[in-house]
Amino acid sequence: IHAGSLTEWLHTWDVRSPAGKLERVRSQFAALVGAAPDEIAVSTSVSAAVSALASALDFSGERNKIVVDDFAFPAVAQVWHAQEQRGAVVEHVAATGNIIPLSHYAAAIDERTAVVSLSHICYFNGARQDVAAIVEMAHRHGALVLLDAYQSLGTLPIDVKELGVDFLVGGALKYLLGSSGLAWLYAAQDHLPSLVPA
């Protein structure tokens, strides 16, 4: 799949027959990130997709920490901070200059971490993070990982299975050369039965 086919779909939206086109775009995005179509939810924005995911997580127990990198797009970080009303504790992983050292993630991720919210590429400086290393760290502690790929989709190959992420969000506006108002949430098949957005 290439960005052109998705862009073509966006420009030929037919409101008289949205169901078939919705399934087509779901399948195209799934192919773009190495997922199955039934692992993809279509949304109007990344923040709406992250909000739906956040509402499906339980922060009432001991595993209530959300680790958010300082490269997070503000709307995504705000969604996680909104979970503080539900018992979540948000911890930011600080940058050092234009990078976030892996040691900062190692210090933040622990047995209390429910989810690590990670930006693939920083929206304001273009720094690319070592997703595989951070995923390994998070999974070792039993934490889930959400990868925000908004800035990387269309610029480099992304395979959710190879990266090992539990969730991925992205939108059509940036380097997929589409329009605003279309985003996706990938959720790994194993998580689907236990996650019910509120």
N, CA and C of each residue as an Amber inpcrd file, in Angstrom:
protein
   594
   0.8610000  -1.1910000   0.0000000   0.0000000   0.0000000   0.0000000
   0.8900000   1.2310000   0.0000000   0.4520000   2.2610000  -0.6120000
   1.1850000   3.5260000  -0.5810000   0.1940000   4.6360000  -0.2510000
   0.7230000   5.7570000   0.1510000  -0.1350000   6.8470000   0.6270000
  -1.1440000   7.2840000  -0.4260000  -0.7750000   7.1880000  -1.6920000
  -1.6670000   7.6280000  -2.7560000  -3.0040000   6.9290000  -2.7470000
  -3.0270000   5.6200000  -2.4700000  -4.2940000   4.8930000  -2.4990000
  -5.2140000   5.3570000  -1.3750000  -4.6580000   5.6580000  -0.2240000
  -5.4590000   6.1670000   0.8760000  -5.9430000   7.5790000   0.5620000
  -5.0780000   8.3930000   0.0130000  -5.4600000   9.7540000  -0.3520000
  -6.5710000   9.7280000  -1.3990000  -6.4390000   8.8270000  -2.3670000
  -7.4790000   8.7000000  -3.3820000  -8.8170000   8.3650000  -2.7450000
  -8.7920000   7.4490000  -1.7900000 -10.0330000   7.0840000  -1.1000000
 -10.6380000   8.2980000  -0.3920000  -9.7960000   9.0790000   0.2760000
 -10.2900000  10.2380000   1.0180000 -10.9390000  11.2610000   0.1000000
 -10.4210000  11.3980000  -1.1050000 -10.9530000  12.3900000  -2.0260000
 -12.1710000  11.9000000  -2.8060000 -12.4950000  10.6090000  -2.6760000
 -13.6590000  10.0790000  -3.3970000 -14.7090000   9.5620000  -2.4210000
 -14.7260000  10.1110000  -1.2060000 -15.7000000   9.6930000  -0.1980000
 -17.1210000   9.8620000  -0.7330000 -17.9030000   8.8120000  -0.6310000
 -19.2800000   8.8230000  -1.1080000 -20.1930000   8.6310000   0.0960000
 -20.8670000   9.6870000   0.5360000 -21.6970000   9.5990000   1.7360000
 -22.8810000   8.6630000   1.5470000 -23.1980000   8.2980000   0.3110000
 -24.3150000   7.3810000   0.0820000 -23.9320000   5.9410000   0.3940000
 -22.6420000   5.6250000   0.4550000 -22.2000000   4.2580000   0.6860000
 -20.9650000   4.2260000   1.5880000 -21.0750000   4.7250000   2.8320000
 -19.8870000   4.8070000   3.6800000 -19.4100000   3.4750000   4.2330000
 -20.2850000   2.4990000   4.4260000 -19.8840000   1.2520000   5.0810000
 -18.8030000   0.5120000   4.3050000 -18.9980000   0.3580000   3.0000000
 -18.0050000  -0.3460000   2.2030000 -16.6850000   0.3840000   2.1670000
 -16.7290000   1.6970000   2.0850000 -15.4950000   2.4730000   2.0430000
 -14.7990000   2.4730000   3.4030000 -15.5810000   2.4340000   4.4690000
 -14.9930000   2.3500000   5.8010000 -14.1900000   1.0560000   5.9310000
 -14.7630000  -0.0430000   5.4710000 -14.0470000  -1.3240000   5.5430000
 -12.8240000  -1.3160000   4.6400000 -12.9250000  -0.6460000   3.5160000
 -11.7850000  -0.5610000   2.6040000 -10.6330000   0.2200000   3.2450000
 -10.9470000   1.3590000   3.8550000  -9.8820000   2.1500000   4.4730000
  -9.3280000   1.4480000   5.7140000 -10.1880000   0.7330000   6.4330000
  -9.7170000  -0.0470000   7.5860000  -8.7050000  -1.1030000   7.1140000
  -9.0310000  -1.7850000   6.0330000  -8.1390000  -2.8060000   5.4820000
  -6.8380000  -2.1990000   4.9730000  -6.9280000  -1.0300000   4.3310000
  -5.7190000  -0.3810000   3.8270000  -4.8020000   0.0510000   4.9650000
  -5.3840000   0.6010000   6.0190000  -4.5430000   1.0080000   7.1420000
  -3.9430000  -0.2090000   7.8310000  -4.7270000  -1.2680000   7.9680000
  -4.2060000  -2.5040000   8.5670000  -2.9910000  -2.9950000   7.7870000
  -3.0940000  -2.9980000   6.4500000  -1.9750000  -3.4340000   5.6160000
  -0.7670000  -2.5120000   5.7800000  -1.0110000  -1.2260000   5.9610000
   0.0700000  -0.2550000   6.1190000   0.9130000  -0.5280000   7.3610000
   0.2770000  -1.0250000   8.4320000   1.0070000  -1.2250000   9.6960000
   1.1780000  -2.6940000  10.0660000   0.8140000  -3.6160000   9.1770000
   1.0190000  -5.0430000   9.4380000   0.0180000  -5.6380000  10.4030000
  -1.1980000  -5.1140000  10.4200000  -2.2340000  -5.5980000  11.3400000
  -3.3450000  -6.2930000  10.5600000  -4.2550000  -6.9200000  11.2840000
  -5.4660000  -7.4720000  10.6860000  -6.5410000  -6.3910000  10.7090000
  -7.4400000  -6.3540000   9.7270000  -8.4690000  -5.3130000   9.7050000
  -9.3120000  -5.2490000  10.9730000  -9.5770000  -6.4000000  11.6050000
 -10.4070000  -6.3500000  12.8160000  -9.6420000  -5.8750000  14.0440000
  -8.3610000  -5.5220000  13.8740000  -7.5810000  -4.9100000  14.9530000
  -7.5540000  -3.3900000  14.8260000  -8.2760000  -2.8540000  13.8380000
  -8.2440000  -1.4170000  13.5440000  -9.6020000  -0.7850000  13.8240000
  -9.5910000   0.2990000  14.5820000 -10.7900000   1.1200000  14.7890000
 -10.5650000   2.4400000  14.0710000 -11.5650000   2.9010000  13.3630000
 -11.4900000   4.1830000  12.6640000 -12.0740000   5.2500000  13.5750000
 -11.4040000   6.3900000  13.6430000 -11.8150000   7.4850000  14.5290000
 -11.7030000   8.8080000  13.7860000 -12.2030000   9.8550000  14.4100000
 -12.1100000  11.1820000  13.8050000 -10.8170000  11.9090000  14.1590000
 -10.1240000  11.4510000  15.2160000  -8.8700000  12.0820000  15.6220000
  -8.0890000  11.1300000  16.5090000  -6.7890000  11.3980000  16.6150000
  -5.9520000  10.6030000  17.5030000  -6.3910000  10.7840000  18.9520000
  -6.7100000  12.0100000  19.3510000  -7.1110000  12.2310000  20.7440000
  -8.4040000  11.4900000  21.0680000  -9.3410000  11.4040000  20.1230000
 -10.5700000  10.6320000  20.3580000 -10.2580000   9.1550000  20.4850000
  -9.3360000   8.6540000  19.6700000  -8.9470000   7.2480000  19.7470000
  -8.2510000   6.9400000  21.0730000  -7.3390000   7.8220000  21.4940000
  -6.6440000   7.6120000  22.7750000  -7.6350000   7.7220000  23.9350000
  -8.5910000   8.6280000  23.8380000  -9.6190000   8.7510000  24.8850000
 -10.4290000   7.4680000  25.0160000 -10.7980000   6.8760000  23.8820000
 -11.5440000   5.6170000  23.9180000 -10.7110000   4.5240000  24.5810000
  -9.4450000   4.4360000  24.2210000  -8.5600000   3.4470000  24.8360000
  -8.4230000   3.7100000  26.3300000  -8.1530000   4.9400000  26.7000000
  -7.9700000   5.2790000  28.1160000  -9.2000000   4.9120000  28.9390000
 -10.3810000   5.1250000  28.3680000 -11.6090000   4.8290000  29.0980000
 -11.8100000   3.3340000  29.3130000 -11.0860000   2.5130000  28.5580000
 -11.1960000   1.0610000  28.6850000 -10.2000000   0.4810000  29.6910000
  -9.3120000   1.3080000  30.1920000  -8.3100000   0.8470000  31.1560000
  -8.7470000   1.1540000  32.5730000  -8.3400000   0.2910000  33.4880000
  -8.7190000   0.4310000  34.8970000  -7.5240000   0.9780000  35.6830000
  -7.7040000   2.1210000  36.3010000  -6.6360000   2.7390000  37.0850000
  -6.9420000   2.7310000  38.5820000  -7.8760000   1.8970000  39.0060000
  -8.3060000   1.9080000  40.4080000  -7.4250000   1.0570000  41.3160000
  -6.5810000   0.2160000  40.7470000  -5.7440000  -0.6630000  41.5650000
  -4.3320000  -0.1470000  41.7270000  -3.4320000  -1.0690000  42.0780000
  -2.0340000  -0.6910000  42.2830000  -1.3260000  -0.3660000  40.9720000
  -1.7540000  -0.9880000  39.8710000  -1.1370000  -0.7170000  38.5620000
  -1.8950000   0.4510000  37.9270000  -1.5570000   1.6550000  38.3840000
  -2.3060000   2.8410000  37.9540000  -1.4380000   3.9330000  37.3410000
  -0.1780000   3.6060000  37.0640000   0.7280000   4.6290000  36.5290000
   0.6800000   4.6640000  35.0070000   0.6680000   5.8770000  34.4670000
   0.7730000   6.1040000  33.0320000   2.0850000   6.8410000  32.7970000
   2.9560000   6.2450000  32.0100000   4.2360000   6.8660000  31.6750000
   4.0770000   7.5320000  30.3090000   4.3150000   8.8420000  30.2650000
   4.1540000   9.6380000  29.0470000   5.4790000  10.3360000  28.7490000
   5.9300000  10.2280000  27.5000000   7.1890000  10.9010000  27.1660000
   6.9720000  12.3960000  26.9600000   8.0360000  13.1530000  27.1620000
   7.9550000  14.6020000  26.9670000   7.9000000  14.9950000  25.4990000
   7.9350000  14.0110000  24.5860000   7.7550000  14.2770000  23.1630000
   6.2900000  14.1240000  22.7580000   5.4230000  13.8120000  23.7140000
   4.0080000  13.5710000  23.4080000   3.3550000  14.8190000  22.8390000
   2.5160000  14.6230000  21.8270000   1.7140000  15.7240000  21.3170000
   0.7850000  16.1700000  22.4500000   0.6200000  17.4670000  22.6780000
  -0.1420000  17.9410000  23.8450000  -1.5310000  17.3140000  23.9980000
  -2.2540000  17.1220000  22.8990000  -3.6090000  16.5510000  23.0120000
  -3.5710000  15.1360000  23.5640000  -2.5400000  14.3680000  23.2320000
  -2.4080000  13.0040000  23.7490000  -2.0730000  13.0420000  25.2420000
  -1.1170000  13.8670000  25.6250000  -0.7560000  13.9800000  27.0430000
  -1.9490000  14.4380000  27.8760000  -2.7520000  15.3400000  27.3370000
  -3.9280000  15.8300000  28.0750000  -4.9420000  14.7230000  28.3190000
  -5.0870000  13.8190000  27.3580000  -5.9970000  12.6730000  27.5500000
  -5.5300000  11.8470000  28.7420000  -4.2260000  11.6030000  28.8210000
  -3.7140000  10.8010000  29.9410000  -3.8730000  11.5440000  31.2600000
  -3.6300000  12.8490000  31.2750000  -3.8210000  13.6100000  32.5160000
  -5.2860000  13.6130000  32.9510000  -6.2110000  13.5380000  32.0210000
  -7.6320000  13.4690000  32.3760000  -7.9570000  12.1950000  33.1500000
  -7.1090000  11.1750000  33.0290000  -7.3490000   9.9100000  33.7390000
  -6.9930000  10.0080000  35.2240000  -6.3620000  11.1100000  35.6200000
  -6.0450000  11.3010000  37.0430000  -7.3260000  11.3360000  37.8700000
  -8.4290000  11.7870000  37.2760000  -9.7230000  11.7890000  37.9760000
 -10.2210000  10.3760000  38.2290000  -9.6790000   9.4130000  37.4940000
 -10.0700000   8.0140000  37.6270000  -9.0400000   7.2130000  38.4120000
  -8.0780000   7.8800000  39.0330000  -7.1010000   7.1900000  39.8640000
  -5.7280000   7.0220000  39.2480000  -5.5380000   7.4760000  38.0360000
  -4.2390000   7.3260000  37.3800000  -3.2220000   8.3070000  37.9440000
  -1.9630000   7.8820000  37.9140000  -0.8310000   8.7300000  38.2690000
   0.0080000   8.8650000  37.0060000   0.1620000  10.0910000  36.5130000
   0.8900000  10.3250000  35.2700000   2.3210000  10.7410000  35.5970000
   3.2740000  10.0460000  34.9770000   4.6870000  10.3890000  35.1490000
   5.2840000  10.6870000  33.7850000   5.8790000  11.8700000  33.6500000
   6.5030000  12.2570000  32.3850000   7.9600000  11.8140000  32.3600000
   8.3810000  11.3430000  31.1880000   9.7790000  10.9700000  30.9800000
  10.4490000  12.1610000  30.3110000  11.3970000  12.7390000  31.0100000
  12.0040000  14.0000000  30.5670000  13.0440000  13.8010000  29.4740000
  13.1060000  14.7660000  28.5940000  14.1230000  14.7930000  27.5430000
  15.4070000  15.3990000  28.0940000  16.4920000  15.0190000  27.4560000
  17.7840000  15.6570000  27.6920000  18.2100000  16.2230000  26.3490000
  18.0890000  17.5170000  26.2000000  18.3280000  18.1180000  24.8900000
  17.2540000  17.6560000  23.9220000  17.6850000  17.1100000  22.7920000
  16.7420000  16.6750000  21.7600000  16.4510000  15.1820000  21.7800000
  16.8330000  14.4880000  22.8530000  16.5560000  13.0540000  22.9550000
  16.0000000  12.7310000  24.3410000  15.4150000  11.5580000  24.4330000
  15.0410000  11.0160000  25.7380000  15.8650000   9.7440000  25.9260000
  16.8540000   9.7740000  26.8120000  17.6990000   8.5990000  27.0120000
  16.8860000   7.4000000  27.5180000  17.2670000   6.2060000  27.0950000
  16.5780000   4.9990000  27.5470000  16.6320000   4.8590000  29.0640000
  17.6850000   5.3900000  29.6810000  17.7940000   5.3120000  31.1420000
  16.6490000   6.0600000  31.8290000  16.1060000   7.0870000  31.1840000
  14.9850000   7.8200000  31.7610000  13.7230000   6.9550000  31.7480000
  13.5590000   6.1640000  30.6740000  12.4300000   5.2280000  30.6310000
  12.6090000   4.1440000  31.6940000  13.8330000   3.6430000  31.8150000
  14.1070000   2.5830000  32.7930000  13.7900000   3.0520000  34.2090000
  14.0270000   4.3130000  34.4960000  13.7380000   4.8540000  35.8290000
  12.2460000   5.0480000  36.0570000  11.4800000   5.2640000  34.9960000
  10.0490000   5.5660000  35.1370000   9.1620000   4.3260000  35.1030000
   9.5180000   3.3310000  34.3120000   8.6720000   2.1470000  34.1270000
   8.9350000   1.1520000  35.2400000   7.8600000   0.7620000  35.9390000
   7.9960000  -0.2070000  37.0250000   6.7440000  -1.0720000  37.1100000
   6.6180000  -1.8250000  38.1960000   5.4990000  -2.7700000  38.3530000
   4.1530000  -2.0580000  38.5160000   4.1560000  -0.7740000  38.7880000
   2.9090000  -0.0040000  38.9060000   2.4450000   0.5630000  37.5710000
   3.2790000   0.4390000  36.5360000   2.9650000   1.0410000  35.2440000
   1.9040000   0.2270000  34.5090000   0.8190000   0.8910000  34.1610000
  -0.2520000   0.2530000  33.3830000   0.0160000   0.4070000  31.8920000
   0.4180000   1.5990000  31.4890000   0.6290000   1.8720000  30.0700000
   1.7490000   2.8890000  29.8820000   2.5260000   2.6630000  28.8250000
   3.5530000   3.6080000  28.4050000   3.0640000   4.2180000  27.1020000
   2.8930000   5.5330000  27.0880000   2.4550000   6.2670000  25.9020000
   3.6860000   6.8770000  25.2610000   3.9830000   6.4240000  24.0500000
   5.2690000   6.6950000  23.4220000   5.0970000   7.3340000  22.0570000
   5.8030000   8.4180000  21.8100000   5.8100000   9.0400000  20.4800000
   6.9080000   8.3950000  19.6470000   6.5560000   7.9290000  18.4500000
   7.5570000   7.3140000  17.5800000   8.5750000   8.3560000  17.1330000
   8.0690000   9.4720000  16.6220000   8.9150000  10.5930000  16.2100000
   8.3510000  11.8620000  16.8450000   9.2110000  12.6280000  17.4580000
   8.7890000  13.8430000  18.1530000   8.2470000  14.8730000  17.1640000
   7.1060000  15.4370000  17.4930000   6.4490000  16.3770000  16.5850000
   7.1770000  17.7140000  16.4680000   7.9960000  18.0790000  17.4510000
   8.6210000  19.4000000  17.3740000  10.1070000  19.3830000  17.0500000
  10.7780000  18.2310000  17.1470000  12.1990000  18.2350000  16.7790000
  12.6110000  17.0740000  15.8830000  11.6860000  16.1630000  15.5800000
  11.9800000  15.0700000  14.6600000  12.7790000  13.9210000  15.2340000
  13.0250000  13.9240000  16.5520000  13.7900000  12.8420000  17.1640000
  13.0060000  11.5330000  17.0760000  13.7060000  10.4740000  16.6780000
  13.1010000   9.1420000  16.5580000  13.5130000   8.3100000  17.7620000
  12.5390000   7.6560000  18.3660000  12.8060000   6.8930000  19.5820000
  13.0200000   5.4040000  19.2910000  13.7170000   4.7470000  20.1860000
  14.0100000   3.3200000  20.0690000  12.8070000   2.5430000  20.5980000
  11.8230000   2.3530000  19.7420000  10.5570000   1.7370000  20.1470000
  10.7770000   0.3330000  20.6850000  11.5510000  -0.4870000  19.9790000
  11.7460000  -1.8830000  20.3960000  12.3210000  -1.9700000  21.8080000
  13.2930000  -1.1420000  22.1180000  13.9160000  -1.1810000  23.4480000
  12.9220000  -0.7550000  24.5260000  12.1090000   0.2480000  24.2440000
  11.1400000   0.7360000  25.2340000  10.0100000  -0.2690000  25.4130000
   9.5730000  -0.8850000  24.3170000   8.5400000  -1.9280000  24.4040000
   9.0440000  -3.0890000  25.2620000  10.2780000  -3.5100000  25.0300000
  10.8400000  -4.6260000  25.8110000  10.8610000  -4.2760000  27.3000000
  11.2670000  -3.0570000  27.6080000  11.3080000  -2.5800000  28.9920000
   9.9100000  -2.6090000  29.6170000   8.9400000  -2.0790000  28.8940000
   7.5650000  -2.0030000  29.3980000   6.9810000  -3.3900000  29.6000000
   7.1280000  -4.2560000  28.6160000   6.5580000  -5.6030000  28.7170000
   7.2090000  -6.4160000  29.8270000   8.4820000  -6.1870000  30.0550000
   9.1750000  -6.8830000  31.1500000   8.5090000  -6.5710000  32.4950000
   7.9260000  -5.3880000  32.6070000   7.2410000  -4.9860000  33.8400000
   5.7290000  -5.1940000  33.7620000   5.2570000  -5.8090000  32.6900000
   3.8250000  -6.0810000  32.5580000   2.9930000  -4.8960000  32.0930000
   3.6320000  -3.8760000  31.5530000   2.9180000  -2.6730000  31.0890000
   2.5830000  -2.7760000  29.6060000   1.5060000  -2.1230000  29.2180000
   1.1000000  -2.0180000  27.8260000   1.7950000  -0.8240000  27.1800000
   1.8830000  -0.8450000  25.8430000   2.5260000   0.2640000  25.1340000
   1.6080000   0.7740000  24.0280000   1.3880000   2.0940000  24.0500000
   0.6910000   2.7900000  22.9730000   1.7300000   3.5890000  22.2050000
   1.8260000   3.3400000  20.9020000   2.7530000   4.0900000  20.0560000
   1.9720000   5.1080000  19.2390000   2.3430000   6.3780000  19.3730000
   1.7660000   7.4360000  18.5560000   2.6410000   7.5690000  17.3100000
   2.1010000   7.0830000  16.1860000   2.8620000   7.0610000  14.9330000
   2.4080000   8.1440000  13.9630000   1.7490000   9.1630000  14.4730000
   1.2260000  10.2220000  13.6020000   2.3320000  10.8490000  12.7580000
   3.5030000  11.0510000  13.3640000   4.6080000  11.7240000  12.6610000
   5.4440000  10.7600000  11.8240000   5.2510000   9.4520000  11.9800000
   6.0910000   8.5000000  11.2490000   5.3550000   7.7700000  10.1350000
   4.0300000   7.6710000  10.2050000   3.2790000   6.9990000   9.1410000
   3.5270000   7.6860000   7.8100000   3.9090000   6.9080000   6.8200000
   4.1870000   7.4670000   5.5020000   5.6380000   7.8620000   5.3030000
   6.4470000   7.8320000   6.3770000   7.8580000   8.1990000   6.2390000
   8.7890000   7.0040000   6.3630000   8.3310000   5.9400000   6.9970000
   9.1510000   4.7430000   7.1620000   8.2300000   3.5430000   7.3690000
   8.7150000   2.3290000   7.0750000   7.8740000   1.1460000   7.2620000
   7.5630000   0.9400000   8.7450000   6.3160000   0.5730000   9.0230000
   5.8990000   0.2980000  10.3980000   5.1830000  -1.0400000  10.4120000
   5.6340000  -1.9300000  11.2870000   4.9980000  -3.2340000  11.4540000
   4.7150000  -3.4100000  12.9370000   3.4430000  -3.3570000  13.3150000
   3.0810000  -3.4090000  14.7350000   3.4900000  -4.7210000  15.3800000
   3.4680000  -5.8100000  14.6210000   3.8540000  -7.1140000  15.1720000
   5.3520000  -7.1560000  15.4380000   6.1120000  -6.6320000  14.4870000
   7.5630000  -6.6000000  14.6570000   7.9670000  -5.6850000  15.8120000
   7.3030000  -4.5350000  15.9210000   7.6060000  -3.6080000  17.0130000
   7.1220000  -4.1310000  18.3580000   6.0830000  -4.9660000  18.3370000
   5.5600000  -5.5290000  19.5770000   4.6740000  -4.5950000  20.3720000
   4.2090000  -3.5000000  19.7630000   3.3510000  -2.5670000  20.4930000
   1.9640000  -3.1690000  20.6870000   1.3190000  -2.7710000  21.7580000
  -0.0340000  -3.2390000  22.0520000  -1.0730000  -2.4090000  21.3180000
  -0.7730000  -1.1250000  21.1610000  -1.6840000  -0.1750000  20.5170000
  -0.8650000   0.7940000  19.6690000  -1.4910000   1.3110000  18.6230000
  -0.8540000   2.3190000  17.7870000  -1.9410000   3.2640000  17.3040000
  -1.6260000   4.5470000  17.3090000  -2.5450000   5.5430000  16.7530000
  -1.8280000   6.3320000  15.6650000  -2.6210000   6.7990000  14.7090000
  -2.0900000   7.6240000  13.6390000  -3.2350000   8.2640000  12.8810000
  -2.9040000   9.2220000  12.0660000  -3.9250000   9.9210000  11.2990000
  -3.5070000  10.0980000   9.8530000  -4.4600000  10.5220000   9.0350000
  -4.2340000  10.6430000   7.5950000  -3.6360000  11.9800000   7.1850000
  -3.6660000  12.9680000   8.0570000  -3.3450000  14.3350000   7.6650000
  -1.8810000  14.5670000   7.3040000  -0.9640000  14.0210000   8.0530000
   0.4400000  14.4120000   7.9400000   1.0880000  13.8390000   6.6710000
   1.8950000  12.7900000   6.8110000   2.6790000  12.2940000   5.6880000
   1.9560000  11.2400000   4.8570000   0.7150000  10.9110000   5.2120000
  -0.1100000  10.0900000   4.3280000  -0.8330000  10.9740000   3.3180000
  -0.6530000  12.2920000   3.4770000  -1.1320000  13.2890000   2.5100000
  -2.6480000  13.2790000   2.3530000  -3.3350000  12.9460000   3.4230000
  -4.7920000  12.9480000   3.4010000  -5.3470000  14.2030000   4.0340000
  -6.6090000  14.1320000   4.4040000  -7.2590000  15.2900000   5.0190000
  -7.4440000  15.0500000   6.5040000  -7.8310000  16.0750000   7.2120000
  -8.0800000  15.9430000   8.6440000  -9.3910000  15.1940000   8.8640000
  -9.6100000  14.7530000  10.1040000 -10.8610000  14.0940000  10.4480000
 -10.8510000  12.5950000  10.2650000  -9.6640000  12.0030000  10.0800000
  -9.5680000  10.5570000   9.9320000  -8.3350000  10.0610000  10.6720000
  -8.5620000   9.1700000  11.6290000  -7.4760000   8.5960000  12.4190000
  -7.7960000   7.1300000  12.6880000  -6.7960000   6.4190000  13.1910000
  -6.9610000   4.9950000  13.4650000  -6.3570000   4.6320000  14.8070000
  -6.9240000   3.5910000  15.3840000  -6.3530000   2.9600000  16.5740000
  -6.1750000   1.4910000  16.2520000  -4.9410000   1.0100000  16.3510000
  -4.6620000  -0.4210000  16.2770000  -4.6680000  -0.9500000  17.6990000
  -5.3660000  -2.0440000  17.9140000  -5.3380000  -2.7450000  19.2050000
  -5.0430000  -4.2050000  18.9110000  -3.9770000  -4.7310000  19.4980000
  -3.5960000  -6.1230000  19.2720000  -4.7500000  -7.0520000  19.6370000
  -4.9500000  -8.0690000  18.8330000  -6.0600000  -9.0100000  18.9720000
  -6.2190000  -9.5320000  20.4030000  -5.1150000  -9.8270000  21.0580000
  -5.1630000 -10.3880000  22.4200000  -5.8600000  -9.4780000  23.4180000
  -5.8400000  -8.1850000  23.1660000  -6.4180000  -7.2280000  24.1120000
  -7.9030000  -6.9430000  23.8630000  -8.3880000  -7.2910000  22.6780000
  -9.7530000  -6.8970000  22.3090000 -10.8300000  -7.4010000  23.2610000
 -10.7960000  -8.6620000  23.7280000 -11.8790000  -9.1250000  24.6000000
 -11.9560000  -8.3920000  25.9430000 -10.8370000  -7.8950000  26.4350000
 -10.8320000  -7.2990000  27.7830000 -10.9930000  -5.7880000  27.7870000
 -11.0040000  -5.1590000  26.6230000 -11.0900000  -3.7020000  26.5650000
 -12.4380000  -3.2580000  26.0360000 -13.2060000  -2.6120000  26.8940000
 -14.5030000  -2.0860000  26.5070000 -14.5050000  -0.5970000  26.8190000
 -14.4100000   0.2620000  25.8040000 -14.3900000   1.7060000  26.0740000
 -15.6670000   2.1580000  26.7630000 -15.5150000   3.0360000  27.7670000
 -16.6720000   3.5560000  28.4830000 -17.3520000   4.6410000  27.6760000
